[in-house]
Amino acid sequence: MTRRLIILGTGGNCFDIVDAVHAINAISPRFDIAGFLDDAAHRQNSTVYGYPVLGTLPDACRWDNCDFVNGIGSPANFFRKDQIIATTGLSADRFATVIHPSSAVSKSAVIGNGSVLLANTTVCAGATIGCHAMVLPGTTVSHDCRIGDHVCVASGVVLCAGVTAEDLCYLGAGCTVLGGRTVGQGALVGAGSVVVRDVAQGTVVCGNPAAFLRTVQ
Ligand SMILES: CC(C)(COP(=O)(O)OP(=O)(O)OC[C@H]1O[C@@H](n2cnc3c(N)ncnc32)[C@H](O)[C@@H]1OP(=O)(O)O)[C@@H](O)C(=O)NCCC(=O)NCCS
């Protein structure tokens, strides 16, 4: 029995979610994609990536008997991802977890409700990932890492053992966080950076070694 699925957002990550769902369904049919919800006026009544845009996020509660998954979360809005999802008015149990079948996820890892793991992600023993997190292709989450709620982990990130990524932070493409370090709540690590010391909440750091650039706004 498949579940209808609605994807929040129409950005590139959302199309990657469509591909992940197709890959899941190719093994065992699980979801029937109904379409997208997006607040952008120019997206309304359009079709993107083969599926209709059904309305805006506040329209979500009109859709009974289906699951949702969030694909919104970019360097421009990551720090308010919780507020964006809250505009749907949906309860936590309405969200599905989408894991691309090419991912390698340890039996002892815990993945929270509504989170997305895209192609070729690796989540090692004892790692935990919170709710509404998004992990983009080719990322490695080493053993005993703790990824909070609403975290965005871009493509090709390497989190060494025991890293903590607090709620609402953004780890830019290809960055590396050394073992045991903490990236604070709502912080952003720039693409390709190497984090060698803890990152303060609400700050942007970049470079190798990663250094303070500015505060998040
Ligand atoms: C870190 C980041 C947010 C900075 O953006 P910004 O505030 O607009 O900063 P600017 O582009 O104006 O750059 C400011 C300075 O930081 C440097 N810089 C920017 N990003 C950098 C990075 N990732 N690593 C090293 N230095 C960086 C710039 O060269 C510039 O240096 P200068 O002042 O000496 O010329 C952005 O560059 C970034 O890395 N975003 C993440 C993108 C990403 O991972 N996307 C994933 C999509 S899949």
The ligand as a Gaussian input file, in Angstrom:
#p B3LYP/6-31G(d) Opt

LIG

0 1
 C       30.578000      31.227000       3.683000
 C       29.545000      31.909000       2.800000
 C       28.148000      31.800000       3.421000
 C       29.972000      33.362000       2.689000
 O       29.082000      34.046000       1.872000
 P       29.077000      35.666000       1.958000
 O       28.752000      36.105000       3.333000
 O       28.212000      36.132000       0.834000
 O       30.596000      36.046000       1.752000
 P       31.354000      36.594000       0.446000
 O       31.104000      35.735000      -0.741000
 O       31.066000      38.066000       0.339000
 O       32.879000      36.400000       0.877000
 C       33.433000      37.111000       1.964000
 C       34.897000      36.671000       2.101000
 O       34.924000      35.294000       2.532000
 C       35.614000      34.480000       1.585000
 N       34.867000      33.218000       1.481000
 C       33.564000      33.068000       1.188000
 N       33.219000      31.783000       1.247000
 C       34.338000      31.098000       1.567000
 C       34.603000      29.733000       1.764000
 N       33.637000      28.819000       1.635000
 N       35.847000      29.376000       2.127000
 C       36.833000      30.314000       2.252000
 N       36.637000      31.633000       2.089000
 C       35.396000      32.016000       1.737000
 C       35.582000      35.275000       0.280000
 O       36.650000      34.914000      -0.547000
 C       35.680000      36.679000       0.798000
 O       37.004000      36.937000       1.138000
 P       37.659000      38.414000       0.920000
 O       36.847000      39.342000       1.816000
 O       39.080000      38.225000       1.365000
 O       37.501000      38.710000      -0.522000
 C       29.484000      31.226000       1.368000
 O       30.617000      31.584000       0.592000
 C       29.390000      29.718000       1.431000
 O       30.388000      28.997000       1.515000
 N       28.126000      29.233000       1.426000
 C       27.823000      27.820000       1.451000
 C       27.414000      27.362000       0.051000
 C       27.124000      25.901000       0.019000
 O       27.761000      25.095000       0.635000
 N       26.090000      25.547000      -0.721000
 C       25.695000      24.187000      -0.811000
 C       24.634000      24.043000      -1.807000
 S       24.522000      22.310000      -2.256000

